[in-house]
């Protein structure tokens, strides 16, 4: 199921704290950064915070700029983004500002939590996801039932930690404030646990008065059947590479990227690269690597079209080349149609040999776009 683009937003002290333990909220940034946050809020479809943030900070989560709200309305969007909170218990203060300011509100909870929330009379749409909360189910609901394409998550630290650890965060916008908290009882941004490996990709740094904004994107592929945000990034890149292919009436235009488990790009390629009229995308990428590279065993191949199982132009099809290279995971956007080969099933061949194959159908249209000139498209 497709998920929204998940943007984590937070400000922290130099020693990694979100707040201190005083009765008033610690203001970590200033007016210019608050205005930047307001701009980001105006750009998204929904803003999410945890129940703990509502209890601790009593936030309103508004778009404060009248001009930005007017621009949303002029674009046919609600004046305010949907406000979402998550609570397993459903025990929340019905007088909190969250429920009584801005536009629509949504509480996502458990079956038992929904009973408590409705009994409290919370001014929100209450949705129960079952006996337990699950982030993938929640994100699929927001995308499929609420039309949320961009989701801004403003806390707290537990939610940020869970989304990063599960590989569901597409972007982290982190503001670093020039002060120390030093109180071990104060809330920290990230908690302990198993995070994805590898380094995040730094996409922007910006000085805003005396704070620094840093924007990061995760790069490490998933390790099993459940896709991560980075999987979507790399597959989108493979689809972009497919658009570089010289058009052909007798072959598909395909792009491929090979990524190590730590998020390092190892190689990329596309069909008919460098003027070779018969080279395939996965083949073009694999040939650039030493087949003895130990990183291949834990790498992921991203291909806009599933690897081929039959071809007349080379001794081995791409699915066999992937198997020979020892790659254990393939992510693709599109199952091969019968345009040139009947009953092609590269995914089936790979899976039968123990390769984890993940098909992300939400990228299918992008993968098909460079092939619209072919019969049947």
C-alpha positions, 0 to 999 in steps of 0.5 A, a space after each residue: 500500500 502506498 504511504 505518504 511522504 513522511 517528514 520528521 521535524 524537530 529542534 534539539 539542543 547541542 546535547 540532543 534534548 528536545 526540552 528541559 524539565 521546567 514547567 514551561 516549554 524550552 524554546 530552542 529556536 527563534 522567530 525566523 525558524 518558527 516562520 520556516 516551520 509555519 511554511 512547512 506546515 502550510 505545504 503539507 496535507 497533515 501534521 502528526 504529533 503523539 499523545 505525549 506531546 499533546 499532554 506535555 506541550 498542549 500545542 495548537 499546530 496551526 498555520 499562523 500566516 493568513 497569506 499561507 492559509 489563503 494560498 491553500 484555499 486558493 489552491 483548493 485545499 483546506 485552510 489548515 492541514 489535517 491534525 493527527 494524533 496517535 494514542 494507544 489508550 485514547 485517554 486525552 484531555 478533551 479541553 486540549 487546544 489541539 481539538 479546538 483550533 484549526 481544521 479537521 482532527 483525527 485520533 488514530 487509536 486501538 479498539 479499546 482506545 476508541 471506546 475511551 476516546 468516544 466516551 470522553 467526547 473528543 472533538 475529532 474523528 476517531 479511527 481504531 486500527 485494531 487491538 494494537 497500533 501499527 505505523 504501516 497500517 496508519 500510514 496506509 490509512 492516511 494515504 488511502 482514506 484521507 488523501 494525505 500525500 505529505 505528512 509532517 511529524 512534529 513529535 515526540 521523540 518516541 514517534 520519531 524514533 519508531 518511524 526511523 527505526 522502521 525505515 518509514 521516514 523519508 526526510 528529517 528536518 533537524 534544527 540544532 540550537 546553540 545551548 545545552 540542557 544536560 538534564 538526564 531526565 529531560 526528553 531526548 529526540 532519539 531513543 535506543 534501539 536498532 536503527 537502519 545502518 549506513 549514513 543519511 544523505 545530507 541534502 541541505 544546511 541553512 543558517 537561520 539566525 543562531 540555529 542551523 537547519 539540516 535536512 537528511 534523507 535515509 539511504 539504506 535499503 530494506 532488508 526483507 519484504 517490507 519496503 523502506 522510504 529509501 527503497 522508494 527513493 532508489 526505485 524512483 532513481 531507477 525509473 528516472 534512468 529509464 528515461 535516459 534510454 534511446 527509444 527502441 521499437 523492439 526493447 523496453 527502456 529500463 533503469 537500474 541501480 545497485 545499492 549496498 546495505 549501508 546505502 552506498 550506491 555501487 553502480 547504475 545503468 540503463 538500457 542501450 547505455 553507451 550506444 550498445 543497442 542490446 545491453 540491458 539496464 541490470 547488465 549495464 550496472 553489474 558489468 561496472 562491478 567486481 563480481 567478487 565485491 563482498 557487498 553484493 551479497 547484501 546489496 539490493 538491485 533496483 530495476 524499473 522493470 523486473 529483470 528478464 528471464 529470456 533474451 536472444 542478444 546475450 547468453 544470460 538474461 538479467 535475472 541469471 546475471 543477478 543470481 550469478 552475482 549473489 545479490 539477495 534482494 531485488 526491488 522493481 516497479 513493474 512486472 514484464 508484460 508479454 510485449 516481447 516475451 510470453 509468460 516472462 516471470 523474472 520475479 518468479 525465477 529470482 524468488 525460486 532461487 531465494 532472492 527477496 523480490 519486492 514490487 512497488 506498484 506505486 512507481 509503475 506509471 513512472 516506469 512505464 512512461 519511457 515505453 509509451 511508444 511501444 504497442 499496447 501502451 
